[in-house]
């Protein structure tokens, strides 16, 4: 049985049993819906053309194969460190664990910045503050500040807030999809395949869109960072992952179809940072824009709160493992409080510095690399300890490699700067982590971890 493989590797601040199954699902869907459908619909349309709703379905298939590994690992090693703990069990203490964990952490913080900027872009649909180039990131930074306050308030406050916001946004998006589909025009589904990014829709463009759409689902991994707090974590962590992915798949398909049916491809791409608000106009008129903005505000807010909750826990676990340096800088409170401060500060800096498209591209690259490392490590190092299905894990690796390769190929033609930034970030992470590992490696090769 998976339950006998490992024990909960808790942190001092963990409160076992403080998160219910519903609370864990709320956190997972909070990140997924906040980052996904609002921020990425237009960008996937720019890559996949008329087929962009199918890109969300293909992404769900890829994520479903990936989720198998995370469910097995979560059942075996439930922990507030989540993926950091998984990588430690797979690769042991050292550079590999630190590098891949930081890739995941960076992807999570980038997603927070993406969602925060999306919050600002939707607010500006109803409050035309000028200049927009200032107010969009400023509103995003304000949201991150509010999310910080909620996170330091404690698990029960976060669970209550996440649960309420998850219920509101799922109900609101369901109304949007149901009513919007009644006004959808079949002609809009085949109104042309030209895309802004590639000029012509192509298989490579579709696969690149799948790579981007995976960001709409990767929030399920944040559930793994709550293992130290979830009721019956050996069972409920994996269940929360499966339920969250299922909810979001159904919702994403309905919403993407609604957008595709109410706007032409050109209109979707032109309004890619706020495409849902534009798609609401045919069905709801101007009132629909306000309705959609209200849902977007709730969804993005809950997404940021849940993502900070998970990322700060992961960074705290890395600090305890001595995989990353930690300094108090005179701050009061626990390590987890400090890592929450650092996480929000980094997210604020990114939200104020990057546009939505480049933020999303960098996050997708880092996440897919880390995901491949998880699957490969599970096959190579834990196959005798965890009863994972080899065929499913191998398929997950193959799909990740195909999607990542297509994404890099398209970005090399349309947005080389994002590749340069991603590459520079990878180099900095690898070199910094290697140097830090040497700082506490003994002469016999062992590490004080």
N, C-alpha and C positions, 0 to 999 in steps of 0.2 A: 504493500500500500504506500502511496505517496506520502501519507502523513508520517511515516516512520523514517523517512529519508533524512529529514533535517528538523531543527527546532527553530523557533522564532528568535532571530538575532535582534534583540530589542535595543533601543536607545534609551537613555535616562529619561527623556521627555515623553516617551511613548505612554499612551494611556490605553492598555489593552481593553477591547470591548467598547471603546468610545465611538466607533463608527459601525453602524449597522450595514447590512447588505444593501439596503436602499440608499443609505448615505454614500456608500462606495460607488454605486451606480450613478448617483447624482454627480459625484465628483468627476467620474469618467465621462459621462455625457456632457457635463459642463465644459470640459476642455474640448471635447470633440466638436460639439455643435458651435461653440463659440469661435473656434479657429477655422472650422470647415466651410460650412455652406455660405456664410456671410462674406468671408474674406477671399474664397477661392473659386467661386462659381465663374466669374468673369475671366479669371486667368486660365482656367481649364478650357473655357470656350475659345480663347485666343489660340490655344494649342491644338485642340481636337476638332474645332469647327462644329458642325451640326451634331456630331456624335458625342458631345461633351456629357450628356446625362449618362451615357454608357461608360464613360471614363470613371464615374463614381462607382458604378457597379463592378467594373474590372478592379478598381482599387479595393473594394470590399472583399473580392475574391483573394487578392494578394494578401490582404491583412488577415483574412480568415486562416490561411495557411500559416502565416507568421504567428498568429495568436496561439496556435497549438504549443509552440515552444514556451511562450510566456505563462500559459496556464500550468504546464507541467512544472516549470521552475517556481512559480508562485506557490503551488501546492507543496513543493518540497522545501522552499526557503522563504517563507513569508517574513517580510522585514520592512521597516520604515525606509531602508536603503534601496529597496526594489532592485532596479537594474544594476546599481552599483554592487549590491550583494551578489546578484547572479554572476556578474563578471568576475568578482572575487572568487566565487566557487569554481568558475570555469578556468580562469587563467592564473589564479593565485595572486599574491601581492606582487606588484611590479608595474613596469611601464605599460604593458598591453591593457591591463585592467584600468589604469588611470586614463589612458588615451581614449579608449572606447567609451568609458563612463563620462568623460568630459564632452565627447561628441554628443552624447545623449543630453547632457545638461545644457550644452550650448543650443541644441535644437529646441529644447523646452523653453529656454529664455527667449530665443528668436521668435517662437510661437507667441509668447506673451506680448512681445513688441508688435507682432503682426496683428494680433487681436486688439491691442490697445489703439493702434493706428486705425483699424477698421471701426472701432467705437467712435473715434473722432470724425471719420469720413461720413458715417451715417448721421451723427448729430448735425453736421453741416448741411444735410438735406433739408432740415426744417428750421435751423437757425443759421442763416447765411452770414456768419461772422467773417470779417475780412481783416487781414488777408488769410485765405484758407491755408496757405503754406505754413503759417504760424499756428493757426488754431487747431488743425488736425493733429499734429504731434503734441500740442499743449494739452488738449483734451485727453489724449492717450496717456500722458504723464499723470494727469489728475486721476484718471481711473486706476493707474498702478498705485498711486498713493493711497486711495481708498481701499484697494485690495490688500495692501500691506496692513492697514489698521485691522481689517477683518481677520487676517491670518494670525496676527499676534494676540487676538482676542481669545483663541483657543479652539479646540476641535469641535466642541458642541455648537459654538456660534457658527463655525464654517459649515458644519453639517446642516444646520437649520437654514442658513442662507442659501447653500447650494441646493438643498431639496426644494425650497420654495421657488427659486429662480428656474430650476430645471423643469418643474411642473408648469410654470407660466410659459416658458419659451416653447416647450414641446406642444402645449395646447395651442399657443398662438401660431406656431408654424404649421400645425395640422389644419387650422382654419384657413391660413394662407393658401396651403396646397389644395384643399378641397374646393374652396371657392374659386381659386385661380384656374384650376383645371376646367371648370365649367365655361370659362371665357377663353380658353386656349384655342388657337387657330391651327388647324392641321398644316396649313401652308407654311407656318413659321418653322416647322420641324425640318423642312428641306429647302430653306430659302437661300442656300449657297454654302459652299464649303471653304471659301477663302478665309484666311485668318490673319490677324494683325502680326502675329509672331513669325509665321513661316511663309505667308503669301498663298499657300495652298495646303489644305489638310492632307496629311500623309500618315502612314502607319507609324512612322517615327514620332510625328507630332502627337498622335493619339497615345502612344506609350509614354511620352514625356508628360502628357496631361494626367495619365494614371499616376506617375511619380509624384506630381504635385497634389493630386487628389488624395494620395495616401496620407498627407498631412491632416486631412479632415478626419482621419480615423486614428492616428497615432496616439491621440489622447487616452486611449485605453491603457497605454503603458503607465500612465500616472497612477492608476489603481494599484500597481505593484509597489508603489512607494508608500502605501497606506497599510501594508501588511502587519505592521506592529500595532495598529490601532483597531483593525477590523474584528468584529465578532467571529469566532471560529475561522481564523484566517486560512488554515490549510484547505478549507472547503470553499469559503465565500469569496476569497480573492479571485480564484478562477471563474466562479459563477458570475461575479460582477463584470469581469472582462467580457464574457460571452454575451451577457444581457445587454451591455452597453453597445457592443458592435452591432447586435441585431436591431436595437432601437434606431441607431443612427443610419443603418443601411436603408431601412424602410423610409425614414424621414428624408434622407438625401435624395433618393430616387424620386419621391413625390415632388419635392421642391425643385429639383433640377428640371424635371419635366414641365412643371408649371412655368418656370422662367423661360424655357425653350419654346413653350406654346404661346406666351404672351408678348415676346419681344423677338425681333429679327436678330440674326447673329451679329450684325453690325451694331445694333443698339446694345446688345449685351456686352460686347467688347468695349464700346464707348463708355459705358457706365460700369466697368468691371469692378471698381472699388465699392460700388453701392448698387449692384445689379438687382438685388431683391426689391429694393425700394422702387426702382423703375418698373419692375415686372408687376408691382401691385397696382399701378395706375389704370391699366385697362379694366381690371375687375372692380377696384374700389375707388378709383378717382384719387383726388388729393388726400382724402381721408385715409386711403390705403397707404399712402406714403408715411403719414404719421403713425399708423398702426404698425407698419413694418419697421420703422425706426424704433418704436417702443420695444418691439421684440428683439431687435438687434442690440439695443442698449442692455436689455436683460441678459441676452445670450453672451455678449462679449464680456460683460461684467462678471458673470459666473465663470466664464472660461478663464479669465485672468486670475480670479481668486483660486480656482482649483489648480491651475498650473503652478502658481507660486507655492501653494501648499505642497505639491509633489516635488518640485524642483529644489526647494529649500531643504526638504528631508533628504533628498539624494545627496546634495552637497554636504550636509552635516555628516552623513554616513561616510563619505569620502574623506572628510577631515578626520574622523575618528580612526579610519583605517590608515591614516597618514599617507593617503594617495594624493592629497593636495595640501598645500600649506594653509594654516589658519592663524589669523591674528585677531585679537579682541579689539584693538584700537580704542581701548577704554570704554567699550560699549557694555552696558549692563545686560544681565540675562544669560541664557544658555547658549550653547553653540548653535542650536537650531534658530534661535532668535537672531543671532549674528548672520547666519547664512540666509535668512529671510531678508535682512537688510541688504546684503550683498546682491542677492538675486534681483530684488526690486531696483536697486541702483543701476545694475547692468542693463536691465530691461528698459529703464527710463532713458538711458544713454542711447540704446539702439533705436527706440521709438522716435527719438528726437533727431536721429541721424540718417536713417535709411527709408527708402520708399517701400511700398508693399511688395512689389514684384521681386526686388532683390532680397528682401527679408525672407520671403517664402522659398526662393530658390536655394539659399544657403541652408536653411533649416531642412529641406528635403534631402540634400546631399549628405549632411551629417547624420541624419536619422537612418538613411538607407545603409550607410557604411556600418553604423553600429548594429543595425538589425542583422546584417550578414554575419557580423562577428558573433552575435548571440547564437545564431543557428549553427554556425560552423563549430563553435566551442562546445555546444551541447552534443553534437555528433562525435567530436574528436575526444573530448575530455570527460564527459558525464554519461556516456552511453551505457555504462555498466551500473550507474547509480539511479538514473531516471528512465522510466520505461516510455520514452518518446517513440513515436512512429517514425522510423527512418525515412520512409517514402515521403511523408508529409513535410518533414524538415528539409530534405533535399529539394523538394519542389519549391519550398519557400525561398531557399537560396537561389535557385535558378530564376524564379520570378523577380526577385530583388535585383539580381545582376542584370537581367534584361531591361527592367524599368530604369535602373540607374544609368545604364549605358545609353539608352535612348534619351534620357533627360540631359545627360552631359553633352551628347551629340547636338541636340537642338539648341541648348544654351551656348555652345561654342559658336553657333551661327548667328544667334540673335542677341546674346547678352554676355559677352566675354568678361565684362567687369565682374559679374557675380561669380564667375569661375575663378578669376584671379583672387578675389577676396576670400572665397572658400579655400583655395589652395594655400594662400598665405596663412589663413587661420589654422589649417591642418598642420602646416610646418611649425608654427608657433607652439601649438599644443603639444606636438610630438617632442620637439626639442626641450621645451620647458619641463614637461613631465619626466623626460629622461634625466635631465640635470637634477630635478628634485629627488628622483629615486636614488641617484648617486649620493645625495647628501646624507642619507641614512642607510646606506648599504655597508655592511661590515666587511672586513678583509676576507672572510671566508665565503662571501657571497650572500649571506643571510641578511634579512632586513628587520629592523626594529619596527614592527607594525602593531 
